[in-house]
Each structure stands twice: as structure tokens, then as C-alpha cells.
Amino acid sequence: RAMAAPSGLKPLVAVAQVTSTPDKEQNLAACSGLVREAAQRGACLIFLPEGFDYIGSDTAQTLSLSEGLDGPLMGSYKELARECGVWLSLGGFHERGQDWATTRRIYNCHVLLDAAGHLVAAYRKTHLCDVELESRVSMRESSFTNPGSAIVPPVSTPAGQLGLAVCYDLRFPELSLALRRAGADILTYPSAFTFPTGSAHWEVLLRARAIESQCYVVAAAQTGQNHERRLSYGHSLVVDPWGAVVAQCREGPGLCYAEIDLEYVQRVRRQIPVHSHRRHDLYGTVGLAPAP
């Protein structure tokens, strides 16, 4: 299970909201500042959004700026985690995988670093965002991104068992239920929602995932004008297992904080034991085996 917080205190997590641009150095400086601020406040686990590394202005730039997990940018974040003594959820790294030389396509990779700077998990986004909203949004992530091939089992962190996802994965309850079945206490959806989809669906989907899984849901988000053709919705937030929004960022870059109460998670699950009420004989099981 999760590592205990010092002196029996509830673990504090921080959620970062940023406006990434194509300038990787500028983005690193902005994210590092938020991580240091959150660490000083006592957060043990800090969440950064999809595209924390950069958001390119077109496909060619997006591909040209990508790096491997052994590259200099991830090295900087490993050093930052060690320096601050915090875990980092880096949601949506533009990863050049081992197949880059042959495919010239990247992975949308959610990286989890521990407080010693070790890479403890890497989830590659399995649901790619191909969306066409007439005259409003046109996205074709599959044109330059390889889909991941596996769900990553929840990881034991100082805040609880953490299940990893990325942005568009939020629209697939099967993933949240698989992670819950495997022992997740917290689900995280680092995102870069557009304004049309965010204003319509963001909060209601996050609250639904929390209610159905009876997990905390943490969602770090991009906000504002990333480049001339990209406006992100923002509204980073934390939802508790009852479905209440317990923390939310204001407009613009910044941080919000929430305590993770694992006893409350268990109380909600005891009071409404949907997990044991599921009729797998009718509709089957989803995903991962329970964590040992």
C-alpha cells in the first residue's frame, strides 16, 4: 500500500497549470519554478500537464523537438525531483521511442519520477485524440503518434496507489475501471483540452471518473494561448471519491493543492460498494488483475 505520510498527516499533492509554448527552455523554467514552490509548501507529489515539455505550432516542429527518455530534458526533471525531494507526474512527454529511427513517430508518454529522480513508470497514451468539430477543432494525433500498447498497473507513491492516464483517455471509463480494479486510489489525467471540448466536458468527465471508480482524480491542465493557433482550457482540478471538486486552479499558470485522505476513499467504498456489485457475469471484466 501507500507509504505513510510523516507524523500521520494526510499527504499533500500539488497540481500545476501551465502555458507551454514551443520554447522548451522557457517551459522548463516555468515548470521548475512551480515544482520548487509546491515542494516548499510541503507537497510530496506534484502533477504537471500534458505537453509540459512543449506544445509545437505544427507537426513538423512537434516531431523535431521530441527527445528520448534518456535525453537532456528528462535528465533535468530527474535532477529537479532529487533536488526538491518530491515525486513528479510528468504527463504527456513527447517521447522518441526505440522505434523512432524506423517510424519517425513519437509516443505521448506519462512519466512518473520518484523523489530520488528514478523513473518508476512510463505509460504511453493508448487512446489517441482524432477529433473533428466543424469550424472549431481539428486534431489528428494518430498522424504522428504511436498508440501505447498497455495499461500500467497503479504505482505506490507517498500519496497512494496512482493510476496513470493522459488527456483523451478521460473519455474511456474502461480504463478508469481497470485501474480501480488493479488497486488505484488516485487516477490522474494530465491534459491539454481545447476550449470547446473543455467548457463542455472537462469537469463533468473528471467527476464521473471519480464517482464510478471511487478514487481521487487529479487533472493538471494546459491553460491559455500556447501559440497562435492553440488555446487551452485550463481549470486544473482535484476531485474526491464522492465526486466533489476539492481544489481548482484559477485562470493562468499556477498551482492548487489537495490533501489525499485514503481513509475517506475506503469509507466511500464501504458505504456504496459498487465494486463488489458489478455483474461481471453479464458484461465481463475490464483490464488488469488486482494488485497483490
C-alpha positions as CSV (number, residue, x, y, z in Angstrom):
1,R,0.0,0.0,0.0
2,A,0.9,3.7,0.0
3,M,3.9,4.9,2.1
4,A,2.7,6.7,5.2
5,A,2.9,10.5,5.4
6,P,5.1,11.9,8.2
7,S,3.5,12.1,11.7
8,G,0.2,10.6,10.4
9,L,-0.5,13.8,8.3
10,K,-2.5,13.4,5.2
11,P,-0.3,13.6,2.1
12,L,-0.4,16.9,0.2
13,V,-0.4,16.9,-3.6
14,A,0.1,19.9,-5.9
15,V,-1.4,20.3,-9.4
16,A,0.4,22.6,-11.8
17,Q,-1.3,24.7,-14.5
18,V,1.0,26.0,-17.2
19,T,1.0,27.6,-20.6
20,S,3.6,25.7,-22.6
21,T,4.9,27.1,-25.9
22,P,7.4,25.8,-28.5
23,D,10.2,27.2,-26.3
24,K,11.5,24.2,-24.3
25,E,13.8,26.2,-22.1
26,Q,11.2,28.7,-21.1
27,N,8.7,25.9,-20.3
28,L,11.3,24.1,-18.2
29,A,12.0,27.3,-16.2
30,A,8.3,27.9,-15.6
31,C,7.6,24.3,-14.6
32,S,10.7,24.2,-12.3
33,G,9.5,27.3,-10.5
34,L,6.1,25.7,-9.8
35,V,7.7,22.5,-8.6
36,R,10.0,24.3,-6.2
37,E,7.1,26.4,-4.9
38,A,5.0,23.3,-4.3
39,A,7.9,21.5,-2.7
40,Q,8.3,24.4,-0.3
41,R,4.6,24.1,0.6
42,G,5.1,20.5,1.6
43,A,3.7,18.7,-1.4
44,C,5.0,15.1,-1.8
45,L,3.7,14.6,-5.3
46,I,3.4,17.3,-8.0
47,F,1.5,16.8,-11.2
48,L,2.4,18.6,-14.5
49,P,0.1,18.6,-17.5
50,E,0.2,17.0,-20.9
51,G,2.7,18.9,-23.1
52,F,4.6,20.2,-20.1
53,D,7.8,19.9,-22.2
54,Y,6.4,22.0,-25.1
55,I,3.5,22.4,-27.4
56,G,4.6,22.7,-31.0
57,S,3.0,25.0,-33.5
58,D,2.8,22.3,-36.2
59,T,3.5,18.6,-36.7
60,A,7.0,19.1,-38.1
61,Q,8.0,21.3,-35.1
62,T,6.4,18.8,-32.6
63,L,8.5,16.0,-34.1
64,S,11.7,17.9,-34.3
65,L,11.6,19.0,-30.7
66,S,11.0,15.5,-29.3
67,E,13.5,13.6,-27.2
68,G,14.1,10.1,-25.7
69,L,13.5,9.3,-22.1
70,D,17.3,9.3,-21.8
71,G,17.6,12.9,-23.2
72,P,18.6,16.1,-21.6
73,L,15.1,17.4,-20.7
74,M,14.1,14.3,-18.8
75,G,17.6,14.5,-17.1
76,S,16.7,18.0,-15.9
77,Y,13.5,16.8,-14.4
78,K,15.2,13.9,-12.7
79,E,17.6,16.3,-11.2
80,L,14.7,18.6,-10.1
81,A,13.0,15.7,-8.4
82,R,16.1,14.9,-6.5
83,E,16.8,18.5,-5.6
84,C,13.3,19.1,-4.2
85,G,12.8,15.6,-2.8
86,V,9.4,15.2,-4.5
87,W,7.7,12.7,-6.8
88,L,6.8,14.2,-10.2
89,S,4.0,13.1,-12.5
90,L,5.1,14.4,-15.9
91,G,2.0,13.9,-18.1
92,G,2.4,13.9,-21.8
93,F,6.1,13.9,-22.7
94,H,6.8,13.9,-26.5
95,E,8.9,10.7,-26.5
96,R,11.1,9.4,-29.2
97,G,10.9,5.7,-28.6
98,Q,13.2,2.9,-29.7
99,D,11.3,2.7,-33.0
100,W,11.9,6.4,-33.8
101,A,14.6,5.6,-36.5
102,T,12.1,3.5,-38.4
103,T,8.7,5.1,-37.8
104,R,9.6,8.8,-37.3
105,R,6.6,8.9,-34.9
106,I,6.5,9.6,-31.2
107,Y,4.7,8.4,-28.1
108,N,2.6,10.6,-25.8
109,C,4.3,9.4,-22.6
110,H,3.3,9.9,-19.0
111,V,6.4,9.6,-16.9
112,L,6.5,9.2,-13.1
113,L,9.6,10.0,-11.2
114,D,10.3,9.3,-7.5
115,A,11.9,11.6,-5.0
116,A,15.3,10.2,-5.9
117,G,14.9,11.1,-9.5
118,H,14.3,7.5,-10.7
119,L,11.9,6.8,-13.5
120,V,9.4,4.4,-11.8
121,A,6.7,4.2,-14.5
122,A,6.1,5.2,-18.1
123,Y,2.6,5.0,-19.6
124,R,2.2,5.6,-23.3
125,K,-1.2,7.1,-24.2
126,T,-3.4,4.3,-25.6
127,H,-6.3,6.4,-26.9
128,L,-5.2,9.0,-29.5
129,C,-7.2,12.2,-30.0
130,D,-8.6,12.3,-33.5
131,V,-11.4,14.8,-33.3
132,E,-13.1,17.0,-35.9
133,L,-15.5,19.7,-34.6
134,E,-16.7,21.6,-37.6
135,S,-15.2,25.1,-37.8
136,R,-13.8,24.8,-34.2
137,V,-11.4,22.0,-33.5
138,S,-9.4,19.7,-35.8
139,M,-6.9,17.2,-34.2
140,R,-5.3,14.1,-35.7
141,E,-2.9,12.8,-33.0
142,S,-2.6,9.5,-34.8
143,S,-1.0,11.1,-37.8
144,F,2.3,11.5,-35.9
145,T,1.9,9.5,-32.7
146,N,2.1,5.8,-32.0
147,P,-0.6,4.5,-29.5
148,G,0.7,2.7,-26.4
149,S,0.0,-1.0,-26.2
150,A,-0.5,-1.5,-22.4
151,I,-2.1,-0.1,-19.3
152,V,0.4,0.5,-16.5
153,P,-0.5,-1.0,-13.1
154,P,-1.0,1.5,-10.3
155,V,2.2,2.7,-8.7
156,S,2.7,3.0,-4.9
157,T,3.5,6.7,-4.2
158,P,3.6,8.7,-0.9
159,A,0.0,9.8,-1.7
160,G,-1.5,6.4,-2.5
161,Q,-1.7,3.9,-5.4
162,L,-1.5,6.1,-8.5
163,G,-3.1,5.1,-11.9
164,L,-1.7,6.8,-15.0
165,A,-3.6,8.1,-18.0
166,V,-3.3,11.1,-20.4
167,C,-6.0,13.6,-21.6
168,Y,-8.2,11.8,-24.2
169,D,-8.1,8.7,-22.1
170,L,-10.5,10.5,-19.8
171,R,-13.3,9.7,-22.3
172,F,-12.9,5.9,-21.7
173,P,-14.3,4.7,-18.4
174,E,-13.0,1.2,-19.2
175,L,-9.5,2.5,-18.3
176,S,-10.5,4.0,-15.0
177,L,-12.3,0.8,-14.0
178,A,-9.3,-1.3,-15.0
179,L,-7.0,0.9,-12.8
180,R,-9.5,0.8,-9.9
181,R,-9.8,-3.0,-10.1
182,A,-6.0,-3.2,-10.0
183,G,-5.9,-1.2,-6.8
184,A,-5.7,2.5,-7.7
185,D,-6.6,5.1,-5.0
186,I,-5.9,8.1,-7.3
187,L,-6.3,8.5,-11.1
188,T,-4.5,11.2,-12.9
189,Y,-5.4,12.7,-16.3
190,P,-2.8,15.3,-17.3
191,S,-4.4,17.2,-20.2
192,A,-4.4,19.9,-22.8
193,F,-8.1,20.3,-23.5
194,T,-9.2,22.7,-26.1
195,F,-11.7,25.4,-25.1
196,P,-14.8,24.0,-27.0
197,T,-14.3,20.5,-25.5
198,G,-13.1,21.7,-22.1
199,S,-16.0,24.1,-21.5
200,A,-18.5,21.3,-22.4
201,H,-16.9,18.1,-21.0
202,W,-13.9,18.7,-18.7
203,E,-15.3,18.9,-15.2
204,V,-18.2,16.5,-15.8
205,L,-16.0,13.8,-17.2
206,L,-13.5,14.1,-14.3
207,R,-16.2,14.0,-11.7
208,A,-17.8,11.0,-13.4
209,R,-14.4,9.1,-13.4
210,A,-14.1,9.8,-9.7
211,I,-17.6,8.7,-8.8
212,E,-17.5,5.5,-10.8
213,S,-14.1,4.4,-9.6
214,Q,-14.4,5.9,-6.1
215,C,-10.9,7.3,-6.5
216,Y,-9.4,10.7,-6.2
217,V,-8.9,12.2,-9.7
218,V,-6.1,14.7,-10.3
219,A,-6.1,16.6,-13.5
220,A,-3.3,19.1,-14.4
221,A,-4.0,21.1,-17.5
222,Q,-2.6,23.5,-20.0
223,T,-4.1,27.0,-20.0
224,G,-4.2,30.0,-22.3
225,Q,-2.5,30.8,-25.6
226,N,0.1,28.1,-26.3
227,H,0.8,29.5,-29.8
228,E,-1.1,31.5,-32.4
229,R,-3.4,28.6,-33.3
230,R,-3.8,26.9,-29.9
231,L,-5.9,28.0,-26.9
232,S,-6.1,25.6,-24.0
233,Y,-9.0,25.4,-21.5
234,G,-7.2,25.2,-18.1
235,H,-9.3,24.6,-15.0
236,S,-6.8,22.1,-13.4
237,L,-8.5,20.4,-10.5
238,V,-8.8,17.6,-8.0
239,V,-12.0,15.6,-7.4
240,D,-12.5,13.4,-4.3
241,P,-14.0,9.9,-4.5
242,W,-17.5,11.3,-3.7
243,G,-17.3,13.4,-6.8
244,A,-16.7,16.8,-5.2
245,V,-14.2,19.3,-6.6
246,V,-11.8,19.9,-3.7
247,A,-9.2,22.0,-5.4
248,Q,-9.1,24.0,-8.7
249,C,-6.7,26.5,-10.3
250,R,-7.7,30.0,-11.2
251,E,-7.1,31.4,-14.7
252,G,-3.5,31.5,-15.9
253,P,-0.5,29.5,-14.7
254,G,-0.3,28.5,-11.1
255,L,-0.9,25.7,-8.5
256,C,-3.7,24.2,-6.5
257,Y,-3.3,21.8,-3.6
258,A,-5.3,18.9,-2.1
259,E,-4.9,16.5,0.8
260,I,-5.4,12.9,-0.1
261,D,-7.4,11.1,2.6
262,L,-7.1,7.4,2.0
263,E,-9.4,6.6,4.9
264,Y,-12.1,8.6,3.2
265,V,-11.5,6.6,0.0
266,Q,-12.2,3.4,1.9
267,R,-15.2,4.9,3.7
268,V,-16.9,5.9,0.4
269,R,-16.2,2.4,-1.0
270,R,-17.7,0.7,2.1
271,Q,-20.8,2.9,2.0
272,I,-21.6,2.4,-1.7
273,P,-19.8,-0.9,-2.6
274,V,-20.2,-0.7,-6.4
275,H,-17.0,-2.6,-6.9
276,S,-18.5,-5.8,-5.4
277,H,-21.9,-5.2,-7.0
278,R,-20.5,-5.3,-10.6
279,R,-22.2,-8.1,-12.7
280,H,-19.2,-9.5,-14.4
281,D,-21.3,-12.5,-15.3
282,L,-23.3,-10.1,-17.6
283,Y,-20.7,-7.7,-19.0
284,G,-17.3,-9.2,-18.3
285,T,-14.3,-7.8,-16.5
286,V,-12.1,-4.9,-17.6
287,G,-8.4,-4.8,-17.7
288,L,-5.8,-5.5,-15.1
289,A,-5.7,-8.2,-12.4
290,P,-5.9,-6.9,-8.9
291,A,-2.7,-5.6,-7.4
292,P,-1.1,-8.1,-4.9
